[in-house]
Amino acid sequence: MSDDHHIPTAEHDLKTEPGERLARPFTRFAKLSSSGGIVLLLMTAVAMIWANSKYADTYFEIFNQTETRITVFHNESHGAPAADYGDTPGAHDADAEHAQDTTHDIIDEHADEQTDAVIDDATHAVADAGHGDDEAGSQDAHAWAPVKDYPYWYMGHSTAAWINDLLMAIFFLVVGLEIKREILVGELASPKRAALPIFGAIGGMIGPALIFAGLNMGKPTINGWGIPMATDIAFAVGILAMLGSRIPNSLKVFLTSLAIVDDLGALAVIAVFYTDHLQMNYLGYAGIIVAILAVMNILRVRWITMYLVMGIPLWYCVYMSGVHATIAGVLLALTIPAHARVNAVNFVFSTRKALDVFADAHDDPQASVTTSSERRAAVNAIMKNSRQVLPPLHRIEHVLHPWAAFIIIPIFALANAGIPIHGGVIENLGNASSMGIILGLFLGKPLGIGIMCFIAVKLGIASLPTGVTWRHIIGAATLAGIGFTMAIFIANLAFAKSPTDLEHAKLAILVASAISAVVGAALLLSCKSGPEPEPETLGPLVNED
């Protein structure tokens, strides 16, 4: 949720400079609540058009066939890391030596399909040699493999895989920060405020999962039951923003809170149900790093750089453990301090003192700061006060949120939404997996959210937010069926070994999200606009009556 309260800054009455005039359309667009969803929609359209055009080969070459490697030195006397291959140090048989010789030492990037095949064969041969059987050899997708100039080892993945594993970890860091903020000081901090979105989110996860499971029970696609559980915050809240003032602000708060709880549930599903073949040693290393971060939090360490630096080995250990690497972003977010160094009283007092120094430094109020050491010192003091009154959690979220909304998520959409449509759309959507996703998102979401909210209200645990009717709730619940980012992300995990099912799932997610967006917006537009609640009662408050 935005912290922009339209407070004027020192530049508000200044003449616009040329550079500002050029950037004004972009800055205004970035401030819109719907801007992130619009960029996401645009990149999705680009990916779909690109993947189904005559240039489709370049799309798949860039994102799926081009391999980017990390190559490291590993002492020959120690051989392969035992955690990677499960064998004793230095143990390599003839097959492994052959694989080592035939592997190409290409450190940067390549897209040659024949070379890819050689590398794949070599990697599998080394893994098979280390594990002794095919099943064990394929269980660790994160293993290091030797290159020609042993003792160098590499880990290589496609561009899309690095985006999903590495870049999306930053997005999940932002998600984790939002969840922690809402739980500590936001709409989820009060049990009365949190009751309705929590009940709604639980229903919004159970309903779609049951529909998908019912249609896919006993089939290989049952592993995709978690796909329709997720809600895309950027799209859903963006559509609410585009509907304008006829939508109560309290409904926007409700949907945002519900989506955040939904994200928390999706993270739990990813960590518990879409994790295979745990490497307990790396999991232990990750636990040690989290413990160090927790101690830093307890000791009131507020140096943001320290946390971000510690996040690098945390990401690696989680990645190597078998748990999806993006969980590292959430774990890091949970350790970021949410307390300020100074309170509001100290901030006001010290900042006013600095302003007095700034004002009294020269008789001429127009004197330049660059020529006055006193004024520079006063400005630096104000800047320090501003950093100390804002908790590190808020500062990191403020910095990373635009990057997540306008860079990371659009790149993720571009790399993952390019779905080649072979044959007719009906043929691609007629299978049980696709129907489970479509019905789960479009019907399961609003039914689950609506039923659970109704139960919570009837039991007296919660009540509708001020100015919100049941029609508003159903409309917002339908918008929650816009799964997109999180749904595609879970689909990549659920159908990692079945490209056909993955294509069908992605197409079904796009169709279900589009239907949910149109129907949800239409339902909300049909609602009667009621009086806007007073500012102090905004939010999903429980009526004391």
C-alpha positions in Angstrom: 0.0 0.0 0.0 1.3 3.4 -0.9 2.5 5.9 1.7 2.0 8.8 -0.7 -0.2 11.4 1.1 0.4 14.2 -1.5 2.6 16.1 1.0 4.3 19.0 -0.9 8.1 19.1 -1.0 10.5 22.0 -1.4 10.3 21.8 -5.2 6.5 22.0 -5.5 6.4 25.7 -6.5 9.6 25.7 -8.6 9.7 26.2 -12.3 9.8 22.8 -14.1 13.2 22.1 -15.6 13.7 20.5 -19.1 14.7 17.1 -17.7 11.7 17.1 -15.4 9.3 17.9 -18.3 10.7 15.0 -20.3 10.3 12.6 -17.3 7.0 13.9 -16.1 4.8 11.4 -18.1 6.8 8.5 -16.7 6.8 9.8 -13.1 3.1 10.5 -13.2 2.5 7.0 -14.7 4.6 5.4 -12.0 2.6 7.0 -9.3 -0.7 5.5 -10.5 -1.9 2.6 -8.4 -2.7 0.7 -11.6 0.7 1.3 -13.3 2.3 -1.9 -12.2 -0.6 -3.9 -13.5 -0.6 -2.1 -16.8 3.1 -2.7 -17.3 2.6 -6.4 -16.4 -0.3 -6.7 -18.9 1.8 -5.0 -21.6 4.7 -7.4 -21.1 2.4 -10.4 -21.1 0.9 -9.3 -24.4 4.4 -8.8 -25.9 5.4 -12.3 -24.7 2.3 -14.0 -26.2 2.7 -12.2 -29.5 6.4 -12.8 -29.7 6.1 -16.6 -28.9 3.5 -17.0 -31.6 5.1 -14.9 -34.3 7.6 -15.8 -37.0 10.3 -14.7 -34.5 9.2 -17.3 -32.0 12.6 -19.1 -32.3 14.4 -16.1 -31.0 12.1 -15.9 -27.9 12.8 -19.5 -26.9 16.5 -19.2 -27.8 16.9 -16.2 -25.5 14.9 -17.5 -22.5 14.9 -21.3 -22.8 18.0 -22.3 -24.8 20.6 -19.8 -23.8 22.6 -21.0 -20.8 24.3 -18.7 -18.4 26.9 -20.3 -16.2 28.6 -19.6 -12.9 32.1 -21.2 -12.9 34.1 -21.6 -9.7 37.4 -23.1 -8.7 37.3 -26.2 -6.6 40.5 -27.8 -5.4 41.2 -31.0 -7.3 42.2 -32.9 -4.1 38.8 -32.4 -2.7 36.9 -33.4 -5.9 33.2 -32.6 -6.2 31.3 -31.3 -3.2 29.9 -34.3 -1.5 26.6 -32.6 -0.9 26.1 -32.2 -4.7 26.9 -35.8 -5.7 26.8 -37.9 -2.6 30.1 -39.5 -3.2 33.4 -39.5 -1.3 36.0 -36.7 -2.1 37.8 -37.4 -5.3 35.7 -40.4 -6.4 35.3 -40.5 -10.2 34.9 -43.5 -12.4 35.5 -43.9 -16.1 32.1 -42.5 -17.0 32.7 -39.4 -15.0 36.1 -38.9 -16.6 34.6 -39.3 -20.0 31.9 -36.7 -19.1 34.5 -34.4 -17.9 36.4 -34.5 -21.1 33.4 -34.0 -23.3 32.0 -31.0 -21.4 32.8 -27.6 -23.1 34.2 -24.9 -20.9 32.0 -22.0 -21.9 31.7 -19.6 -19.1 29.5 -16.8 -20.4 26.5 -17.7 -22.6 25.7 -19.9 -25.6 22.7 -21.0 -27.5 24.1 -23.7 -29.7 21.7 -26.7 -29.4 24.3 -29.3 -30.2 26.6 -27.9 -27.5 23.6 -27.9 -25.1 23.0 -31.6 -25.8 26.7 -32.4 -25.1 26.6 -30.5 -21.8 23.3 -32.1 -20.8 24.8 -35.6 -21.6 28.0 -34.8 -19.7 26.2 -33.4 -16.7 23.9 -36.5 -16.5 26.8 -38.8 -16.9 28.7 -37.2 -14.0 25.5 -37.3 -11.9 24.9 -40.9 -12.8 28.5 -41.8 -12.0 28.3 -40.1 -8.6 24.9 -41.5 -7.6 25.0 -44.9 -9.2 21.4 -44.8 -10.6 19.3 -42.6 -12.8 16.8 -41.7 -10.1 19.5 -40.4 -7.8 21.3 -38.7 -10.6 18.3 -36.6 -11.5 17.3 -35.7 -8.0 19.5 -32.6 -7.6 18.9 -30.0 -10.3 21.2 -27.6 -8.5 24.4 -29.7 -8.6 27.8 -28.4 -9.8 29.3 -30.2 -12.8 33.0 -30.3 -13.9 34.2 -28.4 -17.0 37.1 -29.4 -19.2 39.7 -27.6 -17.2 39.2 -29.5 -14.0 39.2 -28.5 -11.1 36.8 -25.8 -12.3 33.1 -26.5 -11.8 30.1 -24.8 -13.2 26.4 -24.4 -12.6 24.4 -23.5 -15.6 20.7 -22.6 -16.2 18.6 -21.1 -18.9 17.8 -17.4 -18.7 14.3 -18.1 -17.6 15.5 -20.3 -14.8 17.8 -17.7 -13.4 15.0 -15.1 -13.6 12.7 -17.5 -11.7 15.3 -18.5 -9.1 17.4 -15.4 -8.6 15.5 -12.3 -9.8 12.2 -13.5 -8.3 14.0 -13.8 -4.9 14.1 -10.0 -4.8 10.4 -9.9 -5.5 9.7 -12.3 -2.7 11.8 -10.1 -0.4 9.4 -7.3 -1.2 6.5 -9.6 -0.6 8.0 -10.7 2.7 8.5 -7.0 3.8 4.9 -6.2 3.0 3.6 -9.2 5.0 5.8 -8.3 8.0 4.7 -4.7 7.9 1.0 -5.5 7.6 1.3 -8.0 10.5 3.2 -5.6 12.8 1.7 -2.2 12.1 -0.7 -2.6 9.2 -4.2 -3.9 8.6 -3.3 -7.3 9.9 -2.0 -6.0 13.2 -5.4 -5.8 14.8 -7.3 -9.1 15.2 -10.6 -7.3 14.5 -9.2 -5.7 11.3 -7.5 -8.9 10.2 -10.3 -11.3 10.7 -12.3 -10.7 7.5 -9.3 -10.7 5.0 -7.8 -13.7 6.8 -11.0 -15.7 6.7 -11.5 -14.6 3.1 -7.9 -15.7 2.1 -8.3 -19.1 3.7 -11.5 -19.7 1.7 -9.8 -18.3 -1.4 -7.1 -20.9 -1.1 -9.2 -23.9 -0.1 -12.0 -23.4 -2.7 -9.8 -23.4 -5.8 -7.6 -26.2 -4.5 -10.6 -28.5 -4.0 -12.0 -27.8 -7.4 -8.7 -28.5 -9.1 -8.2 -31.7 -7.0 -11.7 -32.9 -7.8 -11.1 -32.7 -11.5 -7.6 -34.1 -11.5 -7.8 -36.8 -8.8 -5.8 -39.8 -9.7 -4.1 -38.1 -12.7 -0.5 -37.0 -13.1 -1.6 -33.4 -13.1 -2.9 -33.5 -9.5 0.5 -31.9 -8.6 -0.9 -28.6 -9.9 -3.5 -28.2 -7.1 -1.6 -25.2 -5.7 -1.7 -23.2 -9.0 -5.2 -21.6 -8.7 -4.7 -20.7 -5.0 -2.7 -17.5 -5.7 -3.8 -13.9 -6.2 -1.9 -11.3 -8.1 -1.9 -8.1 -6.0 -0.6 -5.8 -8.8 -3.4 -6.7 -11.2 -6.3 -7.0 -8.7 -5.5 -3.7 -6.9 -4.7 -2.0 -10.2 -8.2 -2.8 -11.5 -9.7 -1.4 -8.4 -7.7 1.8 -8.8 -8.9 2.1 -12.4 -12.5 1.9 -11.3 -12.1 5.2 -9.5 -13.9 6.8 -6.6 -17.0 4.7 -6.9 -15.1 1.9 -5.1 -14.8 2.5 -1.3 -11.2 2.9 -0.1 -12.0 0.3 2.6 -12.6 -2.3 -0.1 -9.2 -1.6 -1.6 -7.7 -2.1 1.8 -9.6 -5.3 2.3 -8.5 -6.8 -1.1 -4.9 -5.8 -0.5 -4.9 -7.4 2.9 -6.5 -10.5 1.6 -4.0 -10.7 -1.2 -1.1 -10.4 1.2 -2.5 -13.2 3.4 -3.0 -15.2 0.2 0.7 -14.7 -0.7 1.7 -15.9 2.8 -0.3 -19.1 2.2 1.2 -19.5 -1.3 4.7 -19.2 0.2 3.9 -21.9 2.7 2.6 -24.2 -0.1 5.8 -23.6 -2.1 8.0 -24.3 0.8 6.2 -27.4 2.0 4.6 -29.1 -1.0 6.9 -28.1 -3.9 10.2 -29.0 -2.3 11.9 -32.3 -3.2 15.1 -34.1 -2.1 16.2 -31.8 0.7 19.9 -31.4 1.3 19.9 -31.1 5.1 23.5 -29.8 5.3 22.6 -26.7 3.2 19.4 -26.4 5.0 21.4 -26.3 8.2 23.7 -23.6 6.8 20.7 -21.5 5.9 19.4 -21.9 9.4 22.7 -20.7 10.8 22.6 -17.6 8.6 19.0 -16.9 9.6 20.0 -17.2 13.2 22.8 -14.7 12.7 20.4 -12.3 11.0 17.9 -12.7 13.9 20.7 -11.9 16.4 21.6 -8.8 14.3 17.9 -7.8 14.6 17.9 -8.4 18.4 21.1 -6.3 18.7 19.4 -3.5 16.9 21.7 -3.6 13.9 20.1 -1.2 11.4 22.8 -1.1 8.7 20.7 -2.3 5.7 23.8 -3.2 3.7 24.7 -5.9 6.3 21.4 -7.6 5.9 21.5 -7.5 2.1 25.1 -8.9 2.0 24.0 -11.7 4.4 21.2 -12.4 2.0 23.6 -13.6 -0.7 24.9 -16.7 1.1 21.4 -17.3 2.5 20.0 -17.4 -1.1 22.8 -19.8 -2.1 22.2 -22.2 0.8 18.4 -22.2 0.3 19.0 -22.8 -3.4 21.3 -25.7 -2.8 19.1 -27.2 -0.1 16.3 -28.1 -2.5 13.8 -25.6 -1.1 12.9 -23.1 -3.8 15.4 -20.2 -3.7 12.8 -17.5 -3.6 12.0 -18.5 0.0 15.3 -17.0 0.9 13.9 -13.6 0.1 11.0 -14.1 2.6 13.4 -15.4 5.3 15.6 -12.3 4.9 12.5 -10.0 5.0 11.4 -11.6 8.3 14.8 -10.6 9.9 14.8 -6.9 8.7 14.3 -4.6 11.7 10.9 -2.9 11.8 11.7 -0.6 14.7 13.0 3.0 14.3 16.1 4.4 16.0 14.4 7.6 17.2 10.7 8.3 18.1 8.5 11.0 16.7 9.2 13.4 19.6 13.0 13.3 19.2 12.6 13.6 15.4 10.5 16.7 15.6 12.8 18.3 18.3 16.1 17.6 16.5 14.8 18.4 13.0 13.4 21.8 14.2 16.8 22.6 15.8 18.4 21.8 12.5 16.0 24.0 10.6 16.7 26.8 13.0 20.4 26.4 12.4 19.7 26.4 8.6 17.5 29.5 8.8 19.9 31.5 11.1 23.1 30.6 9.3 22.8 33.6 6.9 20.8 36.8 6.9 20.1 36.2 3.2 17.4 33.5 3.0 18.4 32.8 -0.6 22.0 32.0 0.3 23.2 28.9 -1.4 23.7 25.7 0.6 26.9 25.0 -1.3 28.6 28.1 0.1 27.6 27.5 3.7 29.1 24.7 5.8 26.5 25.4 8.6 23.6 24.9 6.2 25.2 21.8 4.7 25.6 20.4 8.3 22.0 21.2 9.1 20.8 19.4 5.9 22.9 16.4 6.7 21.5 16.3 10.2 17.9 16.4 8.8 18.8 13.6 6.4 20.2 11.5 9.3 17.1 12.2 11.4 14.9 11.0 8.4 16.9 7.8 8.2 16.7 7.1 11.9 12.9 7.8 12.2 12.1 5.3 9.4 12.7 1.6 10.2 15.0 -0.3 7.8 12.0 -2.4 6.8 10.2 0.7 5.4 13.3 2.1 3.8 14.1 -1.2 2.0 10.5 -1.6 0.9 10.4 1.9 -0.4 13.6 1.4 -2.5 12.8 -2.1 -3.8 9.1 -1.7 -4.6 9.5 0.2 -7.9 12.1 -2.2 -9.0 9.8 -5.1 -8.3 6.8 -3.5 -9.9 8.4 -2.1 -13.1 11.5 -4.3 -13.7 11.4 -7.7 -12.0 7.7 -8.7 -12.5 7.6 -7.5 -16.1 10.8 -9.4 -16.9 9.3 -12.5 -15.2 6.1 -12.1 -17.3 8.1 -11.7 -20.5 10.2 -14.8 -19.8 7.2 -17.0 -18.7 4.1 -15.8 -20.4 5.2 -16.6 -24.0 3.0 -19.6 -24.6 3.0 -21.2 -28.1 -0.6 -22.1 -29.0 -0.5 -25.4 -31.0 -3.9 -26.1 -32.5 -7.1 -24.4 -31.2 -7.5 -22.7 -27.9 -10.3 -25.1 -27.0 -8.1 -28.1 -27.5 -5.5 -26.6 -25.2 -8.0 -25.7 -22.5 -10.2 -28.8 -22.7 -8.0 -31.0 -20.4 -8.7 -31.6 -16.7 -5.7 -29.5 -15.6 -6.7 -26.4 -17.6 -10.3 -26.7 -16.5 -9.3 -27.1 -12.9 -7.2 -23.9 -13.1 -10.0 -21.9 -14.9 -12.8 -23.1 -12.7 -10.6 -22.8 -9.6 -9.6 -19.2 -10.2 -12.9 -17.9 -11.7 -15.4 -19.9 -9.5 -13.4 -21.3 -6.6 -11.9 -18.0 -5.5 -15.1 -16.0 -5.2 -17.1 -18.9 -3.7 -14.4 -19.7 -1.1 -13.8 -16.0 -0.2 -17.6 -15.2 -0.1 -18.5 -18.3 2.0 -15.8 -17.8 4.5 -16.4 -14.1 4.9 -20.1 -14.8 5.4 -19.3 -17.4 8.1 -17.0 -14.9 9.8 -19.6 -12.2 9.8 -22.4 -14.5 11.0 -20.3 -15.8 13.8 -19.6 -12.2 14.9 -15.8 -12.6 14.4 -15.8 -9.9 11.8 -18.1 -7.4 10.0 -18.1 -5.8 6.6 -15.8 -2.7 6.3 -17.5 0.7 6.4 -19.3 1.5 3.1 -18.8 -2.1 1.7 -21.8 -4.3 0.7 -21.9 -8.0 -0.1 -21.9 -7.2 -3.8 -18.6 -5.3 -3.2 -17.2 -8.4 -1.5 -18.2 -10.7 -4.3 -16.8 -8.3 -6.9 -13.5 -8.1 -5.1 -13.4 -11.8 -4.5 -13.8 -12.3 -8.3 -10.9 -10.0 -8.9 -8.9 -12.2 -6.5 -9.2 -14.8 -9.2 -6.5 -12.9 -11.1 -3.7 -15.4 -10.3 -1.1 -14.5 -13.0 2.3 -13.9 -11.4 2.1 -16.2 -8.4 0.0 -18.8 -10.3 2.5 -19.0 -13.2 5.3 -19.2 -10.6 3.7 -22.2 -8.9 2.9 -23.8 -12.3 6.6 -23.7 -13.1 7.3 -25.7 -10.0 4.3 -28.1 -10.3 4.9 -29.0 -14.0 8.7 -28.6 -14.2 9.0 -32.0 -15.8 6.0 -31.8 -18.1 6.4 -28.9 -20.7 3.0 -29.7 -22.3 1.1 -29.5 -19.0 3.0 -26.3 -18.2 2.0 -24.7 -21.4 -1.7 -25.7 -20.9 -1.5 -24.4 -17.3 0.0 -21.0 -18.3 -2.7 -20.5 -21.0 -5.4 -21.5 -18.5 -4.0 -19.0 -16.0 -4.1 -16.2 -18.6 -7.7 -17.0 -19.6 -9.0 -17.4 -16.1 -7.3 -14.1 -15.0 -8.8 -12.3 -18.0 -12.3 -13.6 -17.2 -12.0 -12.8 -13.5 -10.8 -9.3 -14.3 -13.7 -8.5 -16.6 -16.4 -10.1 -14.5 -15.1 -8.7 -11.3 -14.9 -5.1 -12.7 -18.4 -5.4 -14.1 -19.8 -6.6 -10.7 -18.1 -3.6 -8.9 -19.3 -1.1 -11.5 -22.8 -2.3 -10.9 -22.5 -1.5 -7.1 -24.1 1.6 -5.9 -21.6 4.1 -4.7 -22.1 4.9 -1.0 -20.8 7.7 1.1 -17.0 7.6 1.6 -16.2 6.9 5.3 -14.4 9.4 7.4 -10.6 9.2 7.3 -10.2 7.9 10.8 -12.5 4.9 10.0 -10.9 3.9 6.8 -9.8 0.2 6.6 -11.6 -3.0 7.3 -12.7 -2.0 10.8 -15.2 -4.1 12.7 -18.3 -2.1 13.6 -18.6 -1.9 17.3 -22.4 -2.1 17.0 
